[in-house]
Each structure stands twice: as structure tokens, then as C-alpha cells.
Amino acid sequence: MVTEFGWFYIGGMTVLFLFWAYGIVSFVLDLKNVIIPKTRQYIRGRRRLKEEKKEEEEREERERQLY
């Protein structure tokens, strides 16, 4: 038979488990909805800047060759 303290312990552990599970789910959803999209956006931006810089250098090189 479970004592009063045992019920209190089981209830407390259940509440702590729910907060723990909620934290994990929130973290996963933040990764999926915030962190991963922003990381992808950052990487796309870096690639775009690198491509623009390369195109600018090629354009300047062609201009130098023309003169």
C-alpha cells in the first residue's frame, strides 16, 4: 500500500517529468521553427555575398583587360 508520502513523491515526480518533457518538446520545436530556418537563411546570405563578390571581381578584371 502506498503511503501519503509515496503519493506525494509520485505526484511530484510526475509534475517534474511533465516540465522536463515540455522543455524537450519546446526545444525541438524551437530548433525546427526558429534556429534551423535562420541558420539556412544565414548560409544562403553568405553564399550570395560570396557570389556577388566573385562576380564583381570578374567584372573589374574584364574592365581592366579592356583598358
N, CA, C and O atoms as a CHARMM CRD file, in Angstrom:
* protein
*
  268
    1    1 MET  N      0.84700  -1.18100   0.00000 PROA 1      0.00000
    2    1 MET  CA     0.00000   0.00000   0.00000 PROA 1      0.00000
    3    1 MET  C      0.89100   1.24200   0.00000 PROA 1      0.00000
    4    1 MET  O      1.87900   1.31100   0.73100 PROA 1      0.00000
    5    2 VAL  N      0.53000   2.20900  -0.82300 PROA 2      0.00000
    6    2 VAL  CA     1.32700   3.42400  -0.93000 PROA 2      0.00000
    7    2 VAL  C      0.92900   4.38400   0.18700 PROA 2      0.00000
    8    2 VAL  O     -0.25400   4.61600   0.43600 PROA 2      0.00000
    9    3 THR  N      1.93100   4.93100   0.84800 PROA 3      0.00000
   10    3 THR  CA     1.66200   5.87700   1.93200 PROA 3      0.00000
   11    3 THR  C      1.38900   7.26100   1.36800 PROA 3      0.00000
   12    3 THR  O      1.50000   7.48700   0.16300 PROA 3      0.00000
   13    4 GLU  N      1.03500   8.17500   2.24300 PROA 4      0.00000
   14    4 GLU  CA     0.76900   9.55500   1.83200 PROA 4      0.00000
   15    4 GLU  C      2.02300  10.18400   1.23300 PROA 4      0.00000
   16    4 GLU  O      1.95700  10.89800   0.23200 PROA 4      0.00000
   17    5 PHE  N      3.15300   9.91500   1.85100 PROA 5      0.00000
   18    5 PHE  CA     4.41700  10.42200   1.30900 PROA 5      0.00000
   19    5 PHE  C      4.69900   9.82300  -0.06500 PROA 5      0.00000
   20    5 PHE  O      5.21500  10.51100  -0.94600 PROA 5      0.00000
   21    6 GLY  N      4.36900   8.56200  -0.25300 PROA 6      0.00000
   22    6 GLY  CA     4.55800   7.91000  -1.53900 PROA 6      0.00000
   23    6 GLY  C      3.72000   8.57500  -2.62200 PROA 6      0.00000
   24    6 GLY  O      4.20300   8.79300  -3.73400 PROA 6      0.00000
   25    7 TRP  N      2.47000   8.89800  -2.30900 PROA 7      0.00000
   26    7 TRP  CA     1.61600   9.59900  -3.28900 PROA 7      0.00000
   27    7 TRP  C      2.18000  10.98100  -3.61500 PROA 7      0.00000
   28    7 TRP  O      2.17100  11.41900  -4.76600 PROA 7      0.00000
   29    8 PHE  N      2.67200  11.65700  -2.57300 PROA 8      0.00000
   30    8 PHE  CA     3.27700  12.97700  -2.78600 PROA 8      0.00000
   31    8 PHE  C      4.50600  12.86200  -3.68500 PROA 8      0.00000
   32    8 PHE  O      4.71300  13.68400  -4.57700 PROA 8      0.00000
   33    9 TYR  N      5.30900  11.84400  -3.44200 PROA 9      0.00000
   34    9 TYR  CA     6.51300  11.61300  -4.24800 PROA 9      0.00000
   35    9 TYR  C      6.14000  11.30000  -5.69400 PROA 9      0.00000
   36    9 TYR  O      6.73100  11.85700  -6.61900 PROA 9      0.00000
   37   10 ILE  N      5.17000  10.42000  -5.89600 PROA 10     0.00000
   38   10 ILE  CA     4.73300  10.05900  -7.24900 PROA 10     0.00000
   39   10 ILE  C      4.16800  11.29200  -7.96000 PROA 10     0.00000
   40   10 ILE  O      4.46500  11.51600  -9.13300 PROA 10     0.00000
   41   11 GLY  N      3.36600  12.08500  -7.27000 PROA 11     0.00000
   42   11 GLY  CA     2.79900  13.30800  -7.86600 PROA 11     0.00000
   43   11 GLY  C      3.88600  14.30800  -8.22100 PROA 11     0.00000
   44   11 GLY  O      3.85500  14.91500  -9.29200 PROA 11     0.00000
   45   12 GLY  N      4.84000  14.47800  -7.32700 PROA 12     0.00000
   46   12 GLY  CA     5.94200  15.41500  -7.59100 PROA 12     0.00000
   47   12 GLY  C      6.78400  14.98700  -8.76900 PROA 12     0.00000
   48   12 GLY  O      7.14300  15.80900  -9.61200 PROA 12     0.00000
   49   13 MET  N      7.10200  13.70600  -8.83500 PROA 13     0.00000
   50   13 MET  CA     7.89900  13.20100  -9.95800 PROA 13     0.00000
   51   13 MET  C      7.12900  13.33000 -11.27600 PROA 13     0.00000
   52   13 MET  O      7.72200  13.61200 -12.31700 PROA 13     0.00000
   53   14 THR  N      5.82300  13.12600 -11.23200 PROA 14     0.00000
   54   14 THR  CA     5.00100  13.27800 -12.43700 PROA 14     0.00000
   55   14 THR  C      5.03500  14.72100 -12.92100 PROA 14     0.00000
   56   14 THR  O      5.18200  14.97200 -14.11700 PROA 14     0.00000
   57   15 VAL  N      4.90100  15.66700 -12.00200 PROA 15     0.00000
   58   15 VAL  CA     4.94500  17.08700 -12.37600 PROA 15     0.00000
   59   15 VAL  C      6.31800  17.43600 -12.94300 PROA 15     0.00000
   60   15 VAL  O      6.41300  18.11000 -13.96800 PROA 15     0.00000
   61   16 LEU  N      7.37200  16.98300 -12.28800 PROA 16     0.00000
   62   16 LEU  CA     8.71700  17.26100 -12.79300 PROA 16     0.00000
   63   16 LEU  C      8.93600  16.62900 -14.16100 PROA 16     0.00000
   64   16 LEU  O      9.56300  17.23400 -15.03000 PROA 16     0.00000
   65   17 PHE  N      8.42400  15.41500 -14.35900 PROA 17     0.00000
   66   17 PHE  CA     8.55100  14.76400 -15.66100 PROA 17     0.00000
   67   17 PHE  C      7.82200  15.56800 -16.73000 PROA 17     0.00000
   68   17 PHE  O      8.33800  15.72800 -17.83600 PROA 17     0.00000
   69   18 LEU  N      6.63200  16.07900 -16.41800 PROA 18     0.00000
   70   18 LEU  CA     5.87900  16.85900 -17.40500 PROA 18     0.00000
   71   18 LEU  C      6.63800  18.12600 -17.80200 PROA 18     0.00000
   72   18 LEU  O      6.68900  18.46900 -18.98300 PROA 18     0.00000
   73   19 PHE  N      7.23100  18.82700 -16.82600 PROA 19     0.00000
   74   19 PHE  CA     8.02600  20.01500 -17.14500 PROA 19     0.00000
   75   19 PHE  C      9.25100  19.64200 -17.97500 PROA 19     0.00000
   76   19 PHE  O      9.61800  20.36600 -18.89900 PROA 19     0.00000
   77   20 TRP  N      9.87600  18.53100 -17.65300 PROA 20     0.00000
   78   20 TRP  CA    11.03900  18.05800 -18.40300 PROA 20     0.00000
   79   20 TRP  C     10.64800  17.73400 -19.83900 PROA 20     0.00000
   80   20 TRP  O     11.33100  18.14300 -20.77800 PROA 20     0.00000
   81   21 ALA  N      9.54400  16.99600 -20.01300 PROA 21     0.00000
   82   21 ALA  CA     9.07800  16.64400 -21.35800 PROA 21     0.00000
   83   21 ALA  C      8.68300  17.90100 -22.12400 PROA 21     0.00000
   84   21 ALA  O      8.98800  18.01500 -23.31100 PROA 21     0.00000
   85   22 TYR  N      8.00600  18.85200 -21.46800 PROA 22     0.00000
   86   22 TYR  CA     7.61900  20.09400 -22.11600 PROA 22     0.00000
   87   22 TYR  C      8.85100  20.86600 -22.58500 PROA 22     0.00000
   88   22 TYR  O      8.84900  21.44400 -23.67200 PROA 22     0.00000
   89   23 GLY  N      9.88700  20.87600 -21.77500 PROA 23     0.00000
   90   23 GLY  CA    11.12200  21.56200 -22.16000 PROA 23     0.00000
   91   23 GLY  C     11.76600  20.93600 -23.38000 PROA 23     0.00000
   92   23 GLY  O     12.24400  21.65000 -24.26100 PROA 23     0.00000
   93   24 ILE  N     11.78500  19.62100 -23.44600 PROA 24     0.00000
   94   24 ILE  CA    12.37100  18.94300 -24.60100 PROA 24     0.00000
   95   24 ILE  C     11.55800  19.24000 -25.85400 PROA 24     0.00000
   96   24 ILE  O     12.12100  19.54500 -26.90500 PROA 24     0.00000
   97   25 VAL  N     10.22900  19.15000 -25.74500 PROA 25     0.00000
   98   25 VAL  CA     9.36400  19.42800 -26.90100 PROA 25     0.00000
   99   25 VAL  C      9.53200  20.87200 -27.34900 PROA 25     0.00000
  100   25 VAL  O      9.60800  21.13400 -28.54900 PROA 25     0.00000
  101   26 SER  N      9.59100  21.81100 -26.42000 PROA 26     0.00000
  102   26 SER  CA     9.77700  23.21800 -26.77800 PROA 26     0.00000
  103   26 SER  C     11.11700  23.43600 -27.48000 PROA 26     0.00000
  104   26 SER  O     11.19800  24.18200 -28.45500 PROA 26     0.00000
  105   27 PHE  N     12.15100  22.79000 -26.98600 PROA 27     0.00000
  106   27 PHE  CA    13.46800  22.92000 -27.60300 PROA 27     0.00000
  107   27 PHE  C     13.45100  22.38800 -29.03200 PROA 27     0.00000
  108   27 PHE  O     13.98500  23.03000 -29.93600 PROA 27     0.00000
  109   28 VAL  N     12.84500  21.22800 -29.24300 PROA 28     0.00000
  110   28 VAL  CA    12.78300  20.64300 -30.58100 PROA 28     0.00000
  111   28 VAL  C     11.98600  21.54900 -31.51500 PROA 28     0.00000
  112   28 VAL  O     12.38800  21.76200 -32.65900 PROA 28     0.00000
  113   29 LEU  N     10.87000  22.08100 -31.04500 PROA 29     0.00000
  114   29 LEU  CA    10.06700  22.97500 -31.88700 PROA 29     0.00000
  115   29 LEU  C     10.81700  24.27300 -32.19100 PROA 29     0.00000
  116   29 LEU  O     10.71100  24.80000 -33.29900 PROA 29     0.00000
  117   30 ASP  N     11.56900  24.79200 -31.22500 PROA 30     0.00000
  118   30 ASP  CA    12.39900  25.97800 -31.48900 PROA 30     0.00000
  119   30 ASP  C     13.44700  25.67200 -32.54100 PROA 30     0.00000
  120   30 ASP  O     13.68800  26.48900 -33.43000 PROA 30     0.00000
  121   31 LEU  N     14.06900  24.51300 -32.45200 PROA 31     0.00000
  122   31 LEU  CA    15.03800  24.12900 -33.47700 PROA 31     0.00000
  123   31 LEU  C     14.37400  24.10400 -34.84400 PROA 31     0.00000
  124   31 LEU  O     14.89800  24.66100 -35.80900 PROA 31     0.00000
  125   32 LYS  N     13.22500  23.46000 -34.92000 PROA 32     0.00000
  126   32 LYS  CA    12.54200  23.26500 -36.19500 PROA 32     0.00000
  127   32 LYS  C     12.02700  24.58300 -36.76900 PROA 32     0.00000
  128   32 LYS  O     12.12300  24.81100 -37.97500 PROA 32     0.00000
  129   33 ASN  N     11.49100  25.43800 -35.93000 PROA 33     0.00000
  130   33 ASN  CA    10.80200  26.63300 -36.41600 PROA 33     0.00000
  131   33 ASN  C     11.62700  27.91500 -36.37700 PROA 33     0.00000
  132   33 ASN  O     11.27300  28.88500 -37.04800 PROA 33     0.00000
  133   34 VAL  N     12.70400  27.94500 -35.61800 PROA 34     0.00000
  134   34 VAL  CA    13.46900  29.18700 -35.47700 PROA 34     0.00000
  135   34 VAL  C     14.93500  29.00200 -35.86300 PROA 34     0.00000
  136   34 VAL  O     15.42900  29.67000 -36.77100 PROA 34     0.00000
  137   35 ILE  N     15.61700  28.11200 -35.18700 PROA 35     0.00000
  138   35 ILE  CA    17.06600  28.02300 -35.32000 PROA 35     0.00000
  139   35 ILE  C     17.47200  27.48600 -36.68900 PROA 35     0.00000
  140   35 ILE  O     18.34500  28.06300 -37.33600 PROA 35     0.00000
  141   36 ILE  N     16.86100  26.40300 -37.13900 PROA 36     0.00000
  142   36 ILE  CA    17.22700  25.82600 -38.43600 PROA 36     0.00000
  143   36 ILE  C     16.91700  26.77700 -39.58400 PROA 36     0.00000
  144   36 ILE  O     17.77100  26.96200 -40.45100 PROA 36     0.00000
  145   37 PRO  N     15.71000  27.40400 -39.63300 PROA 37     0.00000
  146   37 PRO  CA    15.46300  28.35600 -40.73600 PROA 37     0.00000
  147   37 PRO  C     16.42600  29.54700 -40.72700 PROA 37     0.00000
  148   37 PRO  O     16.88100  29.97500 -41.78800 PROA 37     0.00000
  149   38 LYS  N     16.74000  30.08200 -39.55600 PROA 38     0.00000
  150   38 LYS  CA    17.66500  31.22300 -39.50000 PROA 38     0.00000
  151   38 LYS  C     19.07200  30.80900 -39.92000 PROA 38     0.00000
  152   38 LYS  O     19.78400  31.58900 -40.55300 PROA 38     0.00000
  153   39 THR  N     19.47500  29.59800 -39.57600 PROA 39     0.00000
  154   39 THR  CA    20.78700  29.10400 -39.99500 PROA 39     0.00000
  155   39 THR  C     20.83600  28.95700 -41.50900 PROA 39     0.00000
  156   39 THR  O     21.81700  29.34200 -42.14500 PROA 39     0.00000
  157   40 ARG  N     19.77000  28.39800 -42.08600 PROA 40     0.00000
  158   40 ARG  CA    19.71900  28.26100 -43.54200 PROA 40     0.00000
  159   40 ARG  C     19.74800  29.63100 -44.21400 PROA 40     0.00000
  160   40 ARG  O     20.43000  29.81400 -45.22200 PROA 40     0.00000
  161   41 GLN  N     19.01000  30.59200 -43.66000 PROA 41     0.00000
  162   41 GLN  CA    18.98600  31.94500 -44.22100 PROA 41     0.00000
  163   41 GLN  C     20.37600  32.56700 -44.15200 PROA 41     0.00000
  164   41 GLN  O     20.81300  33.20900 -45.10700 PROA 41     0.00000
  165   42 TYR  N     21.06900  32.38600 -43.04200 PROA 42     0.00000
  166   42 TYR  CA    22.41800  32.92000 -42.88200 PROA 42     0.00000
  167   42 TYR  C     23.35900  32.31800 -43.92200 PROA 42     0.00000
  168   42 TYR  O     24.14500  33.03100 -44.54600 PROA 42     0.00000
  169   43 ILE  N     23.27200  30.99900 -44.10100 PROA 43     0.00000
  170   43 ILE  CA    24.15400  30.33000 -45.06800 PROA 43     0.00000
  171   43 ILE  C     23.86000  30.81000 -46.48100 PROA 43     0.00000
  172   43 ILE  O     24.78600  31.05100 -47.25500 PROA 43     0.00000
  173   44 ARG  N     22.56700  30.95400 -46.83100 PROA 44     0.00000
  174   44 ARG  CA    22.21200  31.45500 -48.16600 PROA 44     0.00000
  175   44 ARG  C     22.75200  32.86800 -48.36600 PROA 44     0.00000
  176   44 ARG  O     23.25200  33.19400 -49.44200 PROA 44     0.00000
  177   45 GLY  N     22.65500  33.70100 -47.34400 PROA 45     0.00000
  178   45 GLY  CA    23.16400  35.06300 -47.43000 PROA 45     0.00000
  179   45 GLY  C     24.66600  35.09800 -47.63100 PROA 45     0.00000
  180   45 GLY  O     25.17100  35.88000 -48.43800 PROA 45     0.00000
  181   46 ARG  N     25.38300  34.25600 -46.90300 PROA 46     0.00000
  182   46 ARG  CA    26.84100  34.20100 -47.06100 PROA 46     0.00000
  183   46 ARG  C     27.22800  33.75600 -48.46500 PROA 46     0.00000
  184   46 ARG  O     28.14800  34.30900 -49.06800 PROA 46     0.00000
  185   47 ARG  N     26.51400  32.74300 -48.98500 PROA 47     0.00000
  186   47 ARG  CA    26.79600  32.27500 -50.34400 PROA 47     0.00000
  187   47 ARG  C     26.51600  33.37700 -51.36200 PROA 47     0.00000
  188   47 ARG  O     27.29600  33.58900 -52.29000 PROA 47     0.00000
  189   48 ARG  N     25.38800  34.07900 -51.17600 PROA 48     0.00000
  190   48 ARG  CA    25.03700  35.14400 -52.10400 PROA 48     0.00000
  191   48 ARG  C     26.08700  36.24400 -52.09700 PROA 48     0.00000
  192   48 ARG  O     26.47600  36.73400 -53.15600 PROA 48     0.00000
  193   49 LEU  N     26.55000  36.63800 -50.90900 PROA 49     0.00000
  194   49 LEU  CA    27.58300  37.66500 -50.81700 PROA 49     0.00000
  195   49 LEU  C     28.87600  37.21000 -51.48200 PROA 49     0.00000
  196   49 LEU  O     29.53800  37.99000 -52.16600 PROA 49     0.00000
  197   50 LYS  N     29.22900  35.94800 -51.27800 PROA 50     0.00000
  198   50 LYS  CA    30.44000  35.41500 -51.89200 PROA 50     0.00000
  199   50 LYS  C     30.31300  35.42100 -53.42000 PROA 50     0.00000
  200   50 LYS  O     31.26100  35.77300 -54.12300 PROA 50     0.00000
  201   51 GLU  N     29.13900  35.02900 -53.93000 PROA 51     0.00000
  202   51 GLU  CA    28.92600  35.02700 -55.37800 PROA 51     0.00000
  203   51 GLU  C     28.96000  36.44800 -55.94400 PROA 51     0.00000
  204   51 GLU  O     29.53800  36.68500 -57.00400 PROA 51     0.00000
  205   52 GLU  N     28.33500  37.39300 -55.22800 PROA 52     0.00000
  206   52 GLU  CA    28.34500  38.78200 -55.68400 PROA 52     0.00000
  207   52 GLU  C     29.77000  39.33200 -55.71100 PROA 52     0.00000
  208   52 GLU  O     30.14300  40.04200 -56.64400 PROA 52     0.00000
  209   53 LYS  N     30.56100  39.01000 -54.69900 PROA 53     0.00000
  210   53 LYS  CA    31.94300  39.47200 -54.64400 PROA 53     0.00000
  211   53 LYS  C     32.74300  38.88500 -55.81100 PROA 53     0.00000
  212   53 LYS  O     33.53300  39.58300 -56.44600 PROA 53     0.00000
  213   54 LYS  N     32.52700  37.59900 -56.08300 PROA 54     0.00000
  214   54 LYS  CA    33.22400  36.94900 -57.18800 PROA 54     0.00000
  215   54 LYS  C     32.82500  37.58300 -58.51900 PROA 54     0.00000
  216   54 LYS  O     33.68700  37.84100 -59.36000 PROA 54     0.00000
  217   55 GLU  N     31.52900  37.83900 -58.72200 PROA 55     0.00000
  218   55 GLU  CA    31.07200  38.47300 -59.95800 PROA 55     0.00000
  219   55 GLU  C     31.65300  39.87500 -60.10600 PROA 55     0.00000
  220   55 GLU  O     32.03000  40.28300 -61.20400 PROA 55     0.00000
  221   56 GLU  N     31.72200  40.60900 -59.00100 PROA 56     0.00000
  222   56 GLU  CA    32.28600  41.96700 -59.03200 PROA 56     0.00000
  223   56 GLU  C     33.76800  41.91400 -59.40700 PROA 56     0.00000
  224   56 GLU  O     34.24000  42.72300 -60.20600 PROA 56     0.00000
  225   57 GLU  N     34.49500  40.96300 -58.82900 PROA 57     0.00000
  226   57 GLU  CA    35.91600  40.84000 -59.16300 PROA 57     0.00000
  227   57 GLU  C     36.10000  40.47100 -60.63400 PROA 57     0.00000
  228   57 GLU  O     36.99300  40.99500 -61.29900 PROA 57     0.00000
  229   58 GLU  N     35.25400  39.56700 -61.14400 PROA 58     0.00000
  230   58 GLU  CA    35.34500  39.18700 -62.55300 PROA 58     0.00000
  231   58 GLU  C     35.02800  40.37600 -63.46000 PROA 58     0.00000
  232   58 GLU  O     35.68100  40.57000 -64.48600 PROA 58     0.00000
  233   59 ARG  N     34.02600  41.16900 -63.08300 PROA 59     0.00000
  234   59 ARG  CA    33.66800  42.34800 -63.86600 PROA 59     0.00000
  235   59 ARG  C     34.81700  43.35400 -63.88500 PROA 59     0.00000
  236   59 ARG  O     35.14900  43.91100 -64.93200 PROA 59     0.00000
  237   60 GLU  N     35.42300  43.58400 -62.70900 PROA 60     0.00000
  238   60 GLU  CA    36.55400  44.50900 -62.64400 PROA 60     0.00000
  239   60 GLU  C     37.73400  43.98900 -63.45600 PROA 60     0.00000
  240   60 GLU  O     38.43000  44.76600 -64.11000 PROA 60     0.00000
  241   61 GLU  N     37.96000  42.69000 -63.41700 PROA 61     0.00000
  242   61 GLU  CA    39.05300  42.10400 -64.20700 PROA 61     0.00000
  243   61 GLU  C     38.80000  42.29000 -65.71300 PROA 61     0.00000
  244   61 GLU  O     39.72200  42.61800 -66.46000 PROA 61     0.00000
  245   62 ARG  N     37.57100  42.08200 -66.14900 PROA 62     0.00000
  246   62 ARG  CA    37.24700  42.30700 -67.57700 PROA 62     0.00000
  247   62 ARG  C     37.42800  43.76200 -67.95400 PROA 62     0.00000
  248   62 ARG  O     37.91900  44.06500 -69.04100 PROA 62     0.00000
  249   63 GLU  N     37.03600  44.67500 -67.06000 PROA 63     0.00000
  250   63 GLU  CA    37.20500  46.11200 -67.34800 PROA 63     0.00000
  251   63 GLU  C     38.69400  46.45800 -67.45500 PROA 63     0.00000
  252   63 GLU  O     39.08800  47.22500 -68.33400 PROA 63     0.00000
  253   64 ARG  N     39.51900  45.89900 -66.57000 PROA 64     0.00000
  254   64 ARG  CA    40.95600  46.16000 -66.62200 PROA 64     0.00000
  255   64 ARG  C     41.55700  45.62600 -67.92400 PROA 64     0.00000
  256   64 ARG  O     42.44900  46.24600 -68.50400 PROA 64     0.00000
  257   65 GLN  N     41.07100  44.49300 -68.36800 PROA 65     0.00000
  258   65 GLN  CA    41.60400  43.91900 -69.59000 PROA 65     0.00000
  259   65 GLN  C     41.19000  44.74700 -70.82300 PROA 65     0.00000
  260   65 GLN  O     41.91200  44.77800 -71.82000 PROA 65     0.00000
  261   66 LEU  N     40.04700  45.40500 -70.75000 PROA 66     0.00000
  262   66 LEU  CA    39.59000  46.21600 -71.87000 PROA 66     0.00000
  263   66 LEU  C     40.42900  47.48000 -72.01600 PROA 66     0.00000
  264   66 LEU  O     40.59000  47.97800 -73.13000 PROA 66     0.00000
  265   67 TYR  N     40.96400  48.00900 -70.92300 PROA 67     0.00000
  266   67 TYR  CA    41.69600  49.27600 -70.99500 PROA 67     0.00000
  267   67 TYR  C     43.16200  49.09300 -71.07200 PROA 67     0.00000
  268   67 TYR  O     43.90400  50.07300 -71.13800 PROA 67     0.00000
